[in-house]
Amino acid sequence: MYDPDQLRTFLAVAQSLSFTQAAERLGIRQPTVSQHVRKLEMAVGRPLFVRDTRTVTLTADGEAMAGFARTILAAHEEAAGYFTGSELRGRLRFGVTDDLALTPLPKILRDFRQLYPRIDLELTVAQSPNLLRRVESGHLDLAYVKHGVGGGYEPNGRLVRRDPLVWAGISGTRIAPDGPVPLVAYQAPSLSRSLGVQSLEQAGRTCRITCIVRGVNGVLAAVRAGLGIAIFARSLMPADLVEPPPSAGLPELPPIDLVLITNPRAAKEPAEALTAAILGSNAPLKPDAVLDPQAPPRSVRHRATPA
């Protein structure tokens, strides 16, 4: 039997690769984080991290335990929801970026609605800056967005995972190492676009934006048509796209954070229940569907089951 608190602490360290950040996220002291990890390592009989004075890295057994921990905690949340969730009620306005909406997240939302049938869930799909503005203005209760690394989303943000950005195109896309990079990009403001252009400028490269799109389907259509390359979080890159070879001379891109941002004025219990469901189901995300691109945010309202 593995202690759920120890598993949650372990996952916080595994996601941030920092004992200090894990302690801040969980609201506990760093010695407590170290103690939880040490006890879990004693329970499994194997080291889960390799750590020195500057870095923390998962071992192979740590990678395996991360998967088990998510499964165990998801089952724990499901059991708790079965006995207590049906009493939760109210409205929850949830926003998500369009590329995250192409992942197993819809299944998480479907399971959530089954566990909490009296919560009226309203879903908005848009880009991160738009969703953040809607949280700040009080039009959303919770948003799942992409955010630059380095914080800035506290105290109302929860880190779900950190993901490296990568260049992606169709196989055979030609990029001259001394020429402008053909880039398919979201319309501004866009986090991936800004980070990509900044990385190219720092490497002494220029870019030529060949297509400006409003949604992830536009990105996919343009890239698959060979108009250029785009930028994806690695876990969200479609299987038919590939990273350009080193001969293209492209600079390494920084990581981004996938974050849940809560409106502090929102009803607390519904937002916390969905946050727990997403954190407990934090399996690797891979695109598995395609949405039609929309210029404005798209809202879909799911009516609650009558009590």
DOTI-961875 format. One line per 3 residues: number of its first residue (from 1); their letters; for each residue x, y, z of C-alpha. Coordinates in steps of 0.5 Angstrom, whole numbers, plus 500, padded with zeros to 3 digits. Example, Ala and Ser with C-alpha at 12.3 -4.5 7.8 and 13.67 -1.06 7.14 Angstrom:
2
1	as	525/491/516 ~ 527/498/514 .
//
This chain:
307
1	myd	500/500/500 ~ 503/507/498 ~ 501/513/502 .
4	pdq	497/518/498 ~ 500/524/501 ~ 507/521/499 .
7	lrt	505/520/492 ~ 502/527/491 ~ 509/530/494 .
10	fla	513/525/489 ~ 509/527/483 ~ 510/534/485 .
13	vaq	517/533/485 ~ 517/529/478 ~ 513/535/475 .
16	sls	517/540/477 ~ 524/537/478 ~ 525/541/484 .
19	ftq	524/540/491 ~ 523/547/493 ~ 518/548/488 .
22	aae	514/542/490 ~ 514/545/497 ~ 511/551/495 .
25	rlg	506/548/490 ~ 504/543/496 ~ 504/549/501 .
28	irq	509/544/506 ~ 516/545/508 ~ 522/542/504 .
31	ptv	524/538/509 ~ 517/535/509 ~ 518/534/501 .
34	sqh	524/530/502 ~ 521/526/508 ~ 515/524/504 .
37	vrk	520/522/498 ~ 525/518/502 ~ 519/514/505 .
40	lem	516/512/499 ~ 523/510/496 ~ 524/506/502 .
43	avg	517/503/501 ~ 519/501/494 ~ 526/499/496 .
46	rpl	529/503/490 ~ 531/510/488 ~ 526/514/485 .
49	fvr	531/520/484 ~ 538/522/482 ~ 539/528/485 .
52	dtr	546/533/487 ~ 546/540/489 ~ 544/543/483 .
55	tvt	539/538/479 ~ 534/533/480 ~ 533/527/475 .
58	lta	528/521/475 ~ 531/514/475 ~ 528/509/471 .
61	dge	524/506/477 ~ 522/514/478 ~ 519/514/471 .
64	ama	515/508/472 ~ 512/510/479 ~ 510/516/476 .
67	gfa	505/512/472 ~ 503/508/478 ~ 502/514/482 .
70	rti	497/518/477 ~ 493/511/477 ~ 493/510/484 .
73	laa	491/517/485 ~ 486/518/480 ~ 483/511/483 .
76	hee	483/515/490 ~ 479/521/487 ~ 474/517/483 .
79	aag	473/513/490 ~ 472/519/494 ~ 468/522/488 .
82	yft	463/516/488 ~ 461/517/495 ~ 462/525/496 .
85	gse	462/528/489 ~ 454/527/488 ~ 453/532/493 .
88	lrg	457/538/489 ~ 452/542/485 ~ 453/549/482 .
91	rlr	456/552/475 ~ 463/551/473 ~ 466/555/467 .
94	fgv	472/552/465 ~ 476/554/459 ~ 482/550/455 .
97	tdd	487/552/450 ~ 485/549/443 ~ 491/544/442 .
100	lal	490/541/450 ~ 482/540/448 ~ 485/535/442 .
103	tpl	488/531/448 ~ 485/526/453 ~ 482/532/457 .
106	pki	475/531/454 ~ 475/524/457 ~ 477/527/464 .
109	lrd	471/532/463 ~ 466/526/461 ~ 468/522/467 .
112	frq	468/529/471 ~ 461/530/469 ~ 459/523/471 .
115	lyp	462/524/478 ~ 459/530/479 ~ 452/530/475 .
118	rid	449/536/479 ~ 455/541/477 ~ 453/545/470 .
121	lel	459/545/466 ~ 461/550/461 ~ 467/549/456 .
124	tva	470/555/453 ~ 476/553/448 ~ 480/559/446 .
127	qsp	488/561/446 ~ 491/562/453 ~ 492/570/453 .
130	nll	484/570/451 ~ 483/565/457 ~ 487/569/462 .
133	rrv	483/575/461 ~ 477/572/461 ~ 479/569/468 .
136	esg	481/576/470 ~ 475/579/468 ~ 471/574/472 .
139	hld	468/570/466 ~ 471/564/467 ~ 472/560/474 .
142	lay	478/555/472 ~ 482/555/465 ~ 487/550/463 .
145	vkh	493/554/459 ~ 500/555/457 ~ 504/559/461 .
148	gvg	512/561/460 ~ 516/558/465 ~ 518/562/471 .
151	ggy	512/563/475 ~ 508/569/475 ~ 501/565/475 .
154	epn	501/564/483 ~ 498/565/488 ~ 492/562/483 .
157	grl	495/557/479 ~ 497/550/479 ~ 503/547/475 .
160	vrr	500/541/472 ~ 506/539/468 ~ 512/542/464 .
163	dpl	513/541/457 ~ 519/543/452 ~ 517/546/446 .
166	vwa	520/543/439 ~ 520/545/432 ~ 515/541/428 .
169	gis	514/540/420 ~ 512/534/415 ~ 518/529/413 .
172	gtr	522/532/408 ~ 521/540/409 ~ 527/544/407 .
175	iap	530/549/412 ~ 536/553/409 ~ 541/553/415 .
178	dgp	543/560/413 ~ 536/563/410 ~ 530/565/414 .
181	vpl	526/560/417 ~ 519/559/414 ~ 514/559/420 .
184	vay	507/558/421 ~ 504/561/427 ~ 498/563/431 .
187	qap	496/571/431 ~ 499/575/436 ~ 499/575/442 .
190	sls	502/568/442 ~ 506/565/447 ~ 509/560/442 .
193	rsl	510/565/437 ~ 514/570/441 ~ 518/564/444 .
196	gvq	520/562/437 ~ 522/569/434 ~ 526/570/441 .
199	sle	530/564/440 ~ 531/565/433 ~ 533/572/434 .
202	qag	538/570/440 ~ 541/565/435 ~ 542/570/429 .
205	rtc	537/567/425 ~ 531/570/422 ~ 524/568/420 .
208	rit	519/569/415 ~ 512/568/417 ~ 508/564/412 .
211	civ	501/563/415 ~ 498/566/421 ~ 492/562/424 .
214	rgv	487/563/429 ~ 487/555/431 ~ 491/549/432 .
217	ngv	487/546/426 ~ 490/552/422 ~ 497/550/424 .
220	laa	496/543/422 ~ 493/544/415 ~ 499/549/414 .
223	vra	504/545/416 ~ 502/539/413 ~ 501/543/406 .
226	glg	508/544/407 ~ 508/552/408 ~ 513/551/414 .
229	iai	514/549/421 ~ 511/550/427 ~ 512/550/434 .
232	far	509/545/439 ~ 509/543/446 ~ 513/536/445 .
235	slm	507/532/448 ~ 502/535/444 ~ 506/534/437 .
238	pad	502/530/432 ~ 505/523/430 ~ 505/525/423 .
241	lve	510/531/424 ~ 517/530/426 ~ 523/535/429 .
244	ppp	527/538/423 ~ 534/535/423 ~ 540/538/426 .
247	sag	543/540/419 ~ 537/545/419 ~ 541/549/425 .
250	lpe	535/551/429 ~ 536/553/436 ~ 533/550/442 .
253	lpp	526/552/444 ~ 525/553/452 ~ 520/549/456 .
256	idl	513/552/458 ~ 508/550/463 ~ 501/547/463 .
259	vli	498/551/468 ~ 491/551/471 ~ 489/558/473 .
262	tnp	483/559/478 ~ 479/565/479 ~ 479/567/486 .
265	raa	472/569/486 ~ 469/562/483 ~ 465/557/487 .
268	kep	471/553/491 ~ 469/546/491 ~ 467/545/484 .
271	aea	473/548/481 ~ 477/544/486 ~ 474/538/484 .
274	lta	476/539/477 ~ 483/541/479 ~ 484/534/482 .
277	ail	481/530/477 ~ 486/533/472 ~ 492/533/476 .
280	gsn	490/526/478 ~ 489/524/471 ~ 496/527/469 .
283	apl	498/522/464 ~ 502/524/458 ~ 498/528/453 .
286	kpd	497/526/445 ~ 493/529/440 ~ 487/525/438 .
289	avl	482/529/435 ~ 481/535/431 ~ 477/541/432 .
292	dpq	474/546/427 ~ 478/553/428 ~ 474/558/431 .
295	app	476/566/431 ~ 472/568/437 ~ 472/563/444 .
298	rsv	467/557/443 ~ 463/556/449 ~ 459/549/449 .
301	rhr	454/549/455 ~ 453/542/459 ~ 447/542/463 .
304	atp	447/539/469 ~ 442/533/471 ~ 436/535/475 .
307	a	437/533/482 .
//
